[in-house]
Amino acid sequence: MAKTKGGQGTPATVALTKAGAEFTLHPYEHDANAQAYGEEAADALGVPHERIFKTLVAETEGGLAVAVVPVAGKLDLKAFAAALKGKKAAMAEAAKVERVTGYVVGGISPLGQRRALPTVVDASALAFETIYFSAGRRGLQIETAPSNLVTLTGAVTAEIAKL
């Protein structure tokens, strides 16, 4: 994998570059009518849905937290809360998520957010040599080793996806 730059810099790519992590950017043509952004990325790039991860933000007892789960699955809120040593979690309001992360829905990256939030990466990510996730805007995915994502976000890994 090459470190790729060239007019596509986002806070997420800056974070990876600063850390010296290897990554590849994968741009694709975003359909403005798409509702399922992760599935759109997987289909456009020809990547299995299990290998592309979506970034979700939920409210927990401790405040906002990030969940990174395969687009092939759904977030198990109870398992997510437990991974953060809590009892319950609920999906956060989109406007609040955009304000706190600095990204728009459909382009939220777990990296380079305005404020570092507690992060949980689904354990299934560790089964792959590389995974894909949003680079910080619709139509652009990062491919990197899951260990880079876990290290740079200070994430815990746990089974938080329902497939």
C-alpha positions as CSV (number, residue, x, y, z in Angstrom):
1,M,0.0,0.0,0.0
2,A,1.2,3.4,-0.8
3,K,0.6,6.6,1.1
4,T,-1.6,8.5,-1.2
5,K,-2.1,12.2,-1.3
6,G,-3.0,14.6,-4.1
7,G,-5.8,16.9,-3.4
8,Q,-7.7,14.4,-1.3
9,G,-6.4,15.3,2.1
10,T,-8.9,15.1,5.0
11,P,-8.4,15.2,8.7
12,A,-8.4,11.4,8.6
13,T,-5.7,11.1,6.0
14,V,-3.7,13.8,7.8
15,A,-3.9,11.7,11.0
16,L,-2.6,8.6,9.2
17,T,0.1,10.5,7.4
18,K,1.3,12.1,10.7
19,A,1.4,8.7,12.3
20,G,3.5,7.2,9.4
21,A,0.8,4.6,8.8
22,E,0.5,3.0,5.4
23,F,-2.9,3.5,3.7
24,T,-4.5,3.7,0.3
25,L,-7.2,6.0,-0.8
26,H,-10.1,4.7,-2.9
27,P,-12.2,7.3,-4.5
28,Y,-15.5,6.4,-6.1
29,E,-18.4,8.2,-7.7
30,H,-20.9,9.0,-4.9
31,D,-24.6,8.9,-5.9
32,A,-26.3,11.9,-4.2
33,N,-29.5,9.7,-3.9
34,A,-27.7,6.9,-2.0
35,Q,-29.1,6.2,1.4
36,A,-26.8,3.3,2.5
37,Y,-23.4,5.0,2.2
38,G,-21.3,2.0,3.3
39,E,-23.1,-0.4,0.9
40,E,-22.7,2.1,-1.9
41,A,-18.9,2.3,-1.2
42,A,-18.6,-1.5,-1.1
43,D,-20.5,-2.0,-4.4
44,A,-18.7,0.9,-6.2
45,L,-15.3,-0.5,-5.1
46,G,-16.1,-4.2,-5.6
47,V,-15.2,-4.9,-2.0
48,P,-17.1,-7.5,0.2
49,H,-19.5,-5.8,2.6
50,E,-17.8,-7.5,5.6
51,R,-14.6,-5.6,4.8
52,I,-16.0,-2.1,4.6
53,F,-16.7,-0.6,8.0
54,K,-19.2,2.2,8.8
55,T,-18.7,4.8,11.5
56,L,-21.6,5.3,13.8
57,V,-21.9,7.6,16.8
58,A,-24.1,6.8,19.8
59,E,-25.0,8.4,23.1
60,T,-23.8,6.5,26.2
61,E,-23.9,7.2,29.9
62,G,-20.4,8.6,29.4
63,G,-21.4,10.8,26.4
64,L,-20.8,10.3,22.7
65,A,-18.8,7.3,21.5
66,V,-17.9,5.9,18.1
67,A,-18.7,2.4,16.9
68,V,-17.0,1.0,13.8
69,V,-18.9,-2.0,12.4
70,P,-19.0,-3.8,9.0
71,V,-21.6,-2.4,6.6
72,A,-22.9,-6.0,6.3
73,G,-24.2,-5.8,9.9
74,K,-26.0,-3.6,12.4
75,L,-24.7,-2.2,15.7
76,D,-25.7,-4.1,18.8
77,L,-26.2,-1.2,21.1
78,K,-26.2,-3.3,24.2
79,A,-22.9,-5.0,23.3
80,F,-21.5,-1.5,22.4
81,A,-22.5,-0.1,25.8
82,A,-21.0,-3.1,27.5
83,A,-17.7,-2.7,25.6
84,L,-17.6,0.8,27.1
85,K,-18.4,-0.5,30.6
86,G,-21.9,0.9,30.4
87,K,-25.4,-0.4,30.4
88,K,-27.2,1.4,27.5
89,A,-26.6,3.3,24.3
90,A,-28.8,5.0,21.7
91,M,-27.9,6.4,18.3
92,A,-27.0,10.0,18.4
93,E,-28.8,12.7,16.5
94,A,-27.2,13.4,13.1
95,A,-26.9,17.1,13.5
96,K,-25.1,16.7,16.9
97,V,-22.8,14.0,15.4
98,E,-21.8,16.3,12.5
99,R,-21.1,19.2,14.9
100,V,-19.0,17.1,17.2
101,T,-17.0,15.1,14.6
102,G,-16.7,17.8,12.0
103,Y,-17.8,15.4,9.3
104,V,-21.1,15.0,7.4
105,V,-23.3,11.9,7.8
106,G,-22.2,9.4,5.1
107,G,-18.6,10.7,5.3
108,I,-17.8,10.3,9.0
109,S,-14.4,8.9,9.6
110,P,-13.4,7.4,12.9
111,L,-10.1,9.2,12.4
112,G,-9.4,13.0,12.6
113,Q,-12.6,13.9,14.4
114,R,-12.7,17.4,16.0
115,R,-12.7,15.8,19.4
116,A,-11.4,12.3,20.1
117,L,-14.3,10.1,21.3
118,P,-14.2,6.7,22.9
119,T,-14.1,4.2,20.1
120,V,-15.0,0.5,19.8
121,V,-14.1,-1.4,16.6
122,D,-15.9,-4.6,15.9
123,A,-13.6,-7.6,16.5
124,S,-14.3,-8.9,13.0
125,A,-12.0,-6.2,11.6
126,L,-9.0,-8.1,13.1
127,A,-9.7,-11.0,10.7
128,F,-8.6,-8.9,7.7
129,E,-5.2,-7.8,6.6
130,T,-6.7,-4.5,5.6
131,I,-10.1,-2.9,6.1
132,Y,-11.9,0.1,4.5
133,F,-13.6,3.0,6.2
134,S,-14.6,6.5,5.3
135,A,-11.8,8.9,4.6
136,G,-13.9,11.8,5.8
137,R,-16.1,12.6,2.9
138,R,-18.7,10.8,0.8
139,G,-17.0,9.1,-2.2
140,L,-13.7,8.4,-0.5
141,Q,-12.6,5.3,1.4
142,I,-9.3,4.6,3.3
143,E,-7.8,1.1,3.2
144,T,-5.4,0.3,6.0
145,A,-4.5,-2.3,8.5
146,P,-7.1,-2.6,11.3
147,S,-4.3,-2.2,13.8
148,N,-3.7,1.3,12.5
149,L,-7.3,2.3,13.1
150,V,-7.3,0.7,16.6
151,T,-4.0,2.4,17.6
152,L,-4.8,5.8,16.2
153,T,-8.2,6.0,17.8
154,G,-7.2,4.3,21.1
155,A,-10.1,1.9,20.4
156,V,-11.1,-1.2,22.2
157,T,-12.2,-4.2,20.1
158,A,-15.3,-6.2,20.9
159,E,-18.1,-8.1,19.2
160,I,-20.5,-5.2,18.7
161,A,-22.0,-6.1,15.3
162,K,-25.1,-8.2,14.6
163,L,-24.5,-9.8,11.2
